[in-house]
Amino acid sequence: MKRAVILLSGGLDSVTTLAIAKQQGFDCYTLSFDYGQRHDAELVAAKKLSIQMGAIEHKVINIDLRSIGGSALTDTTIDVPDHHEAGIPVTYVPARNTVFLSIALGWAEVLQAHAIFVGVNAVDYSGYPDCRPEYINAFEKLANLATKAGVEGQYLHIHTPLIDLTKSQIIQQGIALGVDYSQTISCYQADNEGRACGQCDSCRFRQQGFEQAGISDPTYYQKQI
């Protein structure tokens, strides 16, 4: 069996990662999280894309990270910035990737899957500490120490196919694999209709990526960009 759990947010990076996993011959099991984020448009997109792209199964796990707050994405009293911030921005969600990867690890062990794919990126990103290669390497080591599968020699590998790519390179690879980016949502504060704000870091990196790739941006924005 060549099974993989794919962390799928519904955004540009995670959908490209799903396409890459499929290209590599994995049977894909997609995993999304309703963690108290500002909107659920990305969850709707993730479910739709998971079906369209032929995932074997799609799960949505509910974890209310609003209860601890600490991020503009989970605390409505903290505004999503409309300009780039130096250092780690307020859109960083404390320990989010650690929580998500831990649950993905559990499902992977149940499925007897030896791979987890995650679309973290260390080039065109907002400075999040849990998107760095050293973090992924450390978590993979932990995963193989902490599980029955790992102890019995069934080692798991965390695949990060986008980690060294620019946003434009990610988009070009996704287009080559047939990804429909008009169905993806990357915005931190999309409206109820799933339209992007065009102002947050995630929107700006996305806009720049399409521009640098020389590809028309298919994103639905709240205001014409």
C-alpha positions as CSV (number, residue, x, y, z in Angstrom):
1,M,0.0,0.0,0.0
2,K,1.2,3.5,-0.9
3,R,-0.9,5.7,1.3
4,A,-0.4,9.2,2.4
5,V,-2.2,11.7,4.6
6,I,-2.3,15.2,3.0
7,L,-2.9,18.3,5.2
8,L,-5.4,20.2,3.0
9,S,-6.4,23.7,4.0
10,G,-8.0,24.6,0.7
11,G,-5.3,27.1,-0.1
12,L,-2.9,27.3,-3.0
13,D,0.0,25.5,-1.4
14,S,-1.8,22.6,0.1
15,V,-3.8,21.9,-3.1
16,T,-0.5,21.9,-5.1
17,T,0.9,19.5,-2.5
18,L,-2.1,17.2,-3.0
19,A,-1.5,17.2,-6.8
20,I,2.2,16.3,-6.2
21,A,1.3,13.4,-3.9
22,K,-1.1,12.1,-6.5
23,Q,1.5,12.4,-9.3
24,Q,3.9,10.4,-7.1
25,G,1.4,7.5,-7.0
26,F,0.1,7.9,-3.5
27,D,-3.5,7.0,-2.5
28,C,-4.4,10.3,-0.8
29,Y,-6.3,10.8,2.4
30,T,-7.0,14.5,3.0
31,L,-7.2,16.1,6.4
32,S,-8.6,19.6,7.2
33,F,-9.1,21.4,10.5
34,D,-12.0,23.6,11.7
35,Y,-9.9,25.2,14.4
36,G,-11.9,28.4,15.0
37,Q,-10.4,30.3,12.1
38,R,-12.1,33.5,10.9
39,H,-14.0,31.9,8.0
40,D,-15.0,28.5,6.8
41,A,-14.7,29.2,3.1
42,E,-11.3,27.4,3.0
43,L,-13.0,24.3,4.5
44,V,-15.6,24.3,1.8
45,A,-12.9,24.6,-0.8
46,A,-10.9,21.8,0.7
47,K,-13.8,19.4,0.7
48,K,-14.7,20.3,-2.9
49,L,-11.1,20.0,-4.1
50,S,-10.5,16.7,-2.3
51,I,-13.4,15.2,-4.2
52,Q,-12.4,16.7,-7.5
53,M,-8.9,15.5,-7.2
54,G,-9.8,11.9,-6.3
55,A,-8.8,11.6,-2.6
56,I,-9.8,8.3,-1.1
57,E,-11.3,10.0,2.0
58,H,-11.5,13.5,3.4
59,K,-11.8,14.3,7.1
60,V,-12.4,17.6,9.0
61,I,-11.3,17.6,12.6
62,N,-12.8,20.1,15.0
63,I,-10.3,21.8,17.4
64,D,-11.3,25.1,18.9
65,L,-8.1,27.1,19.1
66,R,-10.1,30.2,19.9
67,S,-10.1,29.0,23.4
68,I,-6.4,29.8,23.7
69,G,-6.3,32.7,21.2
70,G,-3.0,34.4,20.6
71,S,-3.5,34.9,16.9
72,A,-5.3,37.3,14.6
73,L,-6.8,34.2,12.9
74,T,-8.4,32.8,16.1
75,D,-9.0,36.0,18.1
76,T,-11.3,38.6,16.6
77,T,-10.0,41.3,18.9
78,I,-6.7,41.1,17.0
79,D,-6.9,42.7,13.6
80,V,-5.4,40.9,10.6
81,P,-2.7,43.4,9.4
82,D,-3.0,45.0,6.0
83,H,0.8,45.5,5.7
84,H,3.8,43.2,6.1
85,E,5.1,43.0,9.7
86,A,8.7,42.5,10.7
87,G,9.4,39.3,12.7
88,I,6.7,36.7,13.4
89,P,3.4,38.3,12.5
90,V,0.2,38.2,14.6
91,T,-1.3,35.8,12.1
92,Y,0.9,33.0,13.5
93,V,-1.3,30.5,15.3
94,P,0.6,29.1,18.4
95,A,1.7,25.5,17.8
96,R,-0.8,25.1,14.9
97,N,1.4,22.9,12.7
98,T,2.5,20.8,15.7
99,V,-1.2,20.1,16.6
100,F,-2.1,19.4,12.9
101,L,0.8,17.1,12.2
102,S,0.2,15.2,15.5
103,I,-3.3,14.4,14.4
104,A,-2.2,13.6,10.9
105,L,0.4,11.2,12.4
106,G,-2.3,9.4,14.4
107,W,-4.5,8.9,11.3
108,A,-1.5,7.8,9.2
109,E,-0.7,5.2,11.8
110,V,-4.3,3.9,11.7
111,L,-4.2,3.8,7.9
112,Q,-0.8,2.1,7.9
113,A,0.4,5.1,5.8
114,H,4.1,5.8,5.8
115,A,3.8,9.4,4.4
116,I,2.4,12.7,5.4
117,F,2.4,15.6,3.0
118,V,2.3,19.2,4.2
119,G,2.6,22.3,2.0
120,V,4.9,24.3,4.3
121,N,7.2,26.8,2.5
122,A,10.4,28.5,3.8
123,V,10.8,30.9,0.9
124,D,7.7,33.0,0.2
125,Y,6.1,32.8,3.6
126,S,5.2,35.0,6.6
127,G,8.0,34.0,9.0
128,Y,6.2,31.2,10.8
129,P,8.7,29.1,12.9
130,D,6.8,25.9,12.1
131,C,7.4,26.2,8.4
132,R,11.2,25.7,8.6
133,P,13.0,22.6,7.4
134,E,14.6,22.1,10.9
135,Y,11.1,22.0,12.5
136,I,9.9,19.4,10.0
137,N,13.0,17.2,10.5
138,A,12.6,17.4,14.3
139,F,8.9,16.4,14.1
140,E,9.7,13.5,11.8
141,K,12.2,12.2,14.3
142,L,9.6,12.6,17.1
143,A,7.0,10.8,15.0
144,N,9.2,7.7,14.6
145,L,10.0,7.7,18.2
146,A,6.5,8.2,19.5
147,T,4.5,5.7,17.5
148,K,4.0,1.9,17.6
149,A,4.6,1.9,13.8
150,G,7.9,3.7,14.3
151,V,9.1,1.4,17.1
152,E,8.3,-1.6,14.9
153,G,10.4,-0.2,12.1
154,Q,7.5,1.1,9.9
155,Y,9.0,4.5,9.5
156,L,7.1,7.5,8.4
157,H,8.4,10.3,6.3
158,I,7.0,13.9,6.2
159,H,7.1,15.2,2.6
160,T,7.4,18.9,2.1
161,P,7.6,19.2,-1.7
162,L,7.2,23.0,-1.7
163,I,9.6,23.9,1.1
164,D,12.3,25.4,-1.2
165,L,10.1,26.8,-3.9
166,T,9.1,30.4,-4.6
167,K,5.4,31.1,-4.8
168,S,5.7,31.5,-8.6
169,Q,7.4,28.1,-8.9
170,I,4.7,26.5,-6.8
171,I,2.0,28.0,-9.1
172,Q,3.9,26.9,-12.3
173,Q,4.2,23.3,-10.9
174,G,0.5,23.3,-10.0
175,I,-0.6,24.5,-13.4
176,A,1.5,21.8,-15.0
177,L,-0.4,19.2,-12.8
178,G,-3.8,20.6,-13.8
179,V,-4.6,22.4,-10.5
180,D,-7.6,24.8,-10.8
181,Y,-6.4,27.7,-8.6
182,S,-9.8,29.5,-9.0
183,Q,-11.2,26.9,-6.5
184,T,-8.6,27.6,-3.9
185,I,-8.7,30.2,-1.0
186,S,-5.6,31.5,0.6
187,C,-7.0,34.7,2.3
188,Y,-6.8,35.1,6.1
189,Q,-10.1,37.0,6.1
190,A,-12.3,35.9,3.1
191,D,-15.9,37.0,3.2
192,N,-19.0,34.8,3.4
193,E,-18.9,34.4,-0.3
194,G,-15.3,33.1,-0.3
195,R,-13.9,36.3,-1.8
196,A,-10.3,37.2,-0.8
197,C,-9.5,40.6,0.8
198,G,-6.5,41.2,-1.4
199,Q,-4.7,42.9,1.5
200,C,-3.4,40.3,4.0
201,D,0.1,38.7,3.7
202,S,-1.4,35.5,2.2
203,C,-3.2,37.5,-0.5
204,R,-0.1,39.5,-1.3
205,F,2.2,36.5,-1.6
206,R,-0.4,34.9,-3.8
207,Q,-0.8,38.0,-6.1
208,Q,3.0,38.3,-6.4
209,G,3.3,34.6,-7.2
210,F,0.9,34.8,-10.1
211,E,2.5,38.0,-11.4
212,Q,6.0,36.5,-11.3
213,A,4.8,33.3,-12.9
214,G,3.3,35.3,-15.8
215,I,-0.1,33.7,-15.1
216,S,-3.4,35.5,-14.7
217,D,-4.6,35.5,-11.1
218,P,-8.0,33.6,-11.0
219,T,-8.7,34.6,-7.4
220,Y,-12.1,36.1,-6.5
221,Y,-11.4,39.4,-4.6
222,Q,-13.7,41.5,-2.6
223,K,-12.5,44.5,-4.6
224,Q,-10.9,44.6,-8.0
225,I,-7.1,44.4,-7.6
